[in-house]
Amino acid sequence: MGLLSDPSSGMAKAMGGIGAGLRYPNTLNVKNPASYSTVDTLTFIADLGFALQNGNFNENGVSVNARNAFIDHMAMQFRILPKVGMTVGFMPFANVGYGFSKTEPVRRDEDGEITSTITNSGSGGVRQFLGGLGWRPTKWLSVGVNAAYLSGDINHYISNTYSSSEVQSREKTYNTEMSAFRYEFGAQGTMSFSPDRSLVLGATFAPAQTLKSDTYVTDRHSVSDTVIIADAFSMPDLMSAGFTYHWKKGIIGADVSYQTWSKASFFGQKTGSDKVSAAVGYMKKPDAVSRNLLLRTSYQVGLNFSQSYFKVGDSMGPMQFGVSAGFTLPFNTSYNSISNLHVSGEYIRVQPMSKGMISENYIRINIGVTFMERWFMKLMVD
């Protein structure tokens, strides 16, 4: 399905992407819908993020750089009932975009050398339109649910061509359009030890399901043959758990998640591998009443690790390691608005586990803006 996107927003990206146990007032966290109940009665939140990325790809001493920019997420959050917050948003779920080729000699005859060129390319992706509710029935417990509509298309192309017209070429294409509704449930429990110290425990679960898809596999060799595959794609069970510990000057937290991709289907085949991910993060809390801008700014750092969700033949796919750091700068746009600018940097290393695979290094700059408007404040006229 391509590269899976991280739905973390703003502050959480700089904290390694933690989310299951992350609960912070007026902060958008779609990784656990139970956190939506933190939005206060008067506030409307709009959150927008995008990223700038440089990728370096290395194979057998040959290195290539690729730069791109993309919208990371768009979401808004507000309270609809006492103790009930709502979030709606748009964000990518997976992205496909690659192209590489290899040319090598096959044989030599009286007309010269005949070469073979194998080309692989892919495009498309899956997007999700999300809506969710978070409810705090008691002081220490919050629960929530996300409902997401997934939609997209994925295209893969493989060709084997020859420099001589006497040797027949071969092309194979994989095309699919898919859609599905997907649900995720979350809970967070808060234990307070003092006015300045608390522990938040969180967990989420999204059940497996089959995607509705129209999938075609076309093989063009001596003749063209197209196979239609029913129910070609499915999603795994997604489970996560985590915590954050809060004190007057900071927050520290960790997450772990498990995804059963070995039971999921890709173009009708079960070629996936169960994925385990882990992340840790720390944030230095701001001093909200200080006149010093640096003291009113919060600072974050994080680490994360994840296994690949696919296999290469019978071998495990690459491992991914990441480190991140950033800051959240407050600014005022009007008398009733206190908004935040989130800036963070990430270094990501994708380490292959098999010989002959491409190693990948990414430098990514994440920029997000959270607008917090006091839309629901009632003014009293004396």
N, C-alpha and C positions, 0 to 999 in steps of 0.2 A: 504493500500500500504506500510505500515511500517512506520518507523521514517523518516520524511522529512529532507533532508540535508540542511544546510545553505551554499549557494554558495559564501559567502563572502571570500575574500582572505586576507592574511597577516594582514595589518594594520587595515582593517575594522573589523575583528573579535574582536580585542581588543577594538573597539569603539562600542560594542554592536551589531554589524552586520548591521550598517546603510549603505545605498547604493544609494537610489533614488536621493538624492541631493549631494552625495559625488563626488567632482571633484577636483582632485589634480594632478599636473603634473607628468607624467610618472608613474602613479599608476594604476594597473589593477583592474577594478571594473565591474564585469559582471552583477551586479544587475541593472545597467542602461547602455545600450549600447551607449547612447549619450556621456558618459564619455570617450569613446575610442579616441575621437578627441584631447584629451590632449597630446597624445604621440608626441614627437617632431620629426623633419624631419630626424635626424641622428641616432635615437635610436631603437634598437631591445630589447624587454623585454621578458624574460622567467621567469615564476612564478611557483613554485612548493611548495605544502604544504602537511603536514601530521600531524596526531594527536595521542597522547597517552591519554588513558582514563581509569579511574577507576569508575565503577558504583556500587552504594550500593542500594540494593532492600530490603524493609522492609514490612512485612505483619504480623500483629498480634503478634508483638514482636520477630519474626524470621527475622534475617538479613543475607543477602548473598552479597558477593562482586564479581564483574566480571571485569577483566582487558582485554583491547584489544588495538590494534593499527591499523590505517588504513590511506590510501592515501586520502587526502582531495580534492585536485585539481591539475591539470596540465594545464597550459595555456601559450600562447605567444601573444605578441602584437607588432605591427609595423605600420608605415604609408605607405600607398600605393599611395596616391595622395595628393596634397596640401589640407590641412584642412580635410583629410579623414584618419581615423585610423581603423585598422582591428585587431580583436582578434579571435583566435581559441583555443579551449580547451576541456578538458575531466574532468567530475566531476560526482559524484553520485547525483541522484535525490531523491531516497528513499532506505532505507535498512531494510530488514527483518531478524531477527535472535533472536529467543527466544525458551525457553523450560521450562515447569513446569508441575507438576503433583500433584494429591491429592488422598490419599487413606483413605477410611473410612469404617467402618463395615456396612454390609447390614442386615444380620441376623445370628442367631446361630442355628445349628441343631445338630443331634447326632454325626456328623463327625467333629464338631468344628465350629469356626466362619468363615463366608464367607465375604470377603472384596471386595470392588469395587475400581478400580483405573482409574481415568480420567487423560489422558495425552494430553497436547497441545504442539505443536511445529511448528515452521515456519522457512523458509529460503528463500534466494533470494534477489532481489532488482531491482531497475530501474536505469540505467545510462543514461547520456546525453552527446552527442558529439555536441559541440557548435561552431558556427561561427557567427561573427557579425561585423557590420560596424557602425562607428560613424562619422558624418559630421558636421562641424561648418560653416554654410552658412554665418553667420554674427558674429560680435565680441561678441554679447550678447546671441546668440541662438545656441544650438547644438541639433541635432536629431540623432537617431540611431535605429537599428533593430538587434535582435538576431534571428537566425534560429538554432533550436536544434533538433537533432534526438534522440528520447527516445527509449530505448530498454532494455528489461529485462524479468525476470521470477519471479513469486511469488508462493510459495508453503506453504499451511497450512495443518496440520494434527491433527485430533482429534480422540481419541480412548477411549472406555469404556470397560475395561476388568475385569474379576472376578477371584477370587482365586479358584473357583470350575469350573470344566469343564462341569458341568451340566447346568451352566448358560451361555447363548450365548453372546459372545462379539460383539461389534459394532465399526466399523471404518468409518471415513469420511475424504476424502481428497479434497482439492481445489487446482487445478493446472492451471496456466495460463502463456502464453508467449505473450508479447505485444510489440508494436512498434508504433511510430507515429512521424511526423514532427510537431514541435511546434514553434510558432513565438511570439516574444515579442517586443513591440515598446516603445521607451523612448525619453524623451526630457528634456533638462536642460537649464534654463535661468540664465544669470549672470548679476547682477547689481553692478557696481563699484561705491563706494562712495569716494574713494581716492586711491592712489597707493598701500596702505597697507590694505584697507578694502573693502570687497565685500560680496555679498549675492548670493548664488546659490539656485535656486528652481528647483526641479526635480519631474518627474512623469513617471510611466511606466504602460503598459497595455498588458496583454496576454489573448487572447480570449479563451473561452471554446471550447473543441473539443472531439470527441470520438476516443479512441485508437483502433487500429487494434489488435485484440487479438484472440487466440485460448484457450478457457477456458473449463475445464472439472471438474465437481463435481461428485465424486464417493462415493456411500454409500454402505458399505459392512455389511449386517446384516444376515438375513436368505439367501438372494441372493445378488448378486452384481449388482448395478444399477448405470449407468453413465449418467449424463445429460450434454449436450453440450449447452453452453450459448453464443449467438451471441452478439457482442458489449457489453461485460460485464463490461468494464471499460471506464470511461471518465474523462476528466480533467475540472476543474472549470475556471471561469474568475479569473484572478489574477490582482489586481490593487494596486499600491503603490504611495505614495507621500512623499516628504521630503525636507529638506533644510540643508544647512551648511552655517555658518557665519565665514568668514575668517578675521583675523587681523594679525599684524606682528608677534605675538608670539604664535598664536594658532588657532584652528578650533573647533567650537562646532556645533553639528547638531542633527537632530531627524528625524525619519521615522515612518510612519504608513502604514499598508497594510491590504487589505481586500480580502478574497478568498472565492468564493461561492461553498464550498464543499458540501453543502446541495443539490445541483443540480447535483452532480457527481454520477456516478455509481460505485459500488464495487461488483464484481461477480454478476452483474445484479440487484443489489438492491441499493436504495438510502438511505443509513444509515449514511451519513456524516452530519457534522455541519459546518456552516459558521465560518471561522477562522479570527480573528482579531489579529494583532501583532503590537507592538510598540517598538521602541528602541531609546535611546539617547546616544550620545558619545562625547568625548572631546579628542583633541590631542594637546599637547604642541609641537610646531614646533621646528625643530632643527636649530642651528646656523651653516650653511653650511661652513662658512669660518673660524670657530674656530679651533684651534689646539688641544683643549681639547675634547677627545673622548666622554665624558659624555655630553658635550654641543652640539656635532654634532648628538647625539642620540635623537630621538623623543619618547615621552611617551604618552600612550593612556589609557583611562578608558571608560567603558560603562555599560549600563543597558538595559535589554530587558524583554519583557513580551509577551506571546502568549496564545491564547486559543487552545484547541485541535481541530483537524479537523474531529474527529469521536465522536460518541455517544456510551454509554454503556447502552444498552436497551433504555429506554426513558430518561436517565439521561445524562447530559453534561459530556464529557470526562475531563481528568485532565487539570489543568492550569500549565503553565511553567513560571518560573522566573529565570533570569540569571544575573550574574554580571561578568565583565571581566576587565582585566588590562594587559598591555604589553608594549613592547618597540620595536623600529626599529633601529638596529645598522648598520651603513654604513661600508663598507669595500671595498678595491680595489683588484681586481684580475689581472689587467694589466694596462698599461698606458692609455687605452681607455675604461676602465670599472669602474663604480662606482655602486656597488651592495648593497643590503640590506638584513639583517637577521631579520626576524620578530619572536618574541617570546611572547606568551601571555598565560595567564591562565584564565580558566572559571570555575565558580561554577554554576551548573544548578540544580534547584529544580523542580521536577514534582510532583505537589500536587493533589491527587485524590479528586474528588468532591462527590464521593459516598462511603458508607461504604463497607468494604471488598476488596477494590482495593489496589494494591501495590503502595506504595510511593517510589519515585526514587530520588537519589542524585548522581550527576556526578561531578567529578573533571577532567577537561580536559586541557591538555597542547597542544597548537597549535604551530607548528614550520613551518615557511615558509622562502623560499629564493627567492629573486627577483634579477635576473641577468640582468643588463642593459649594453649592448654592443653598442659601436659607430660603427655599421656595415656600415652605409651609408655615412661616412665622406670621402670626397675627399681630398687627400693630394696634395698639390702644391709643385712642384719641381722647385727650383730656378736655 
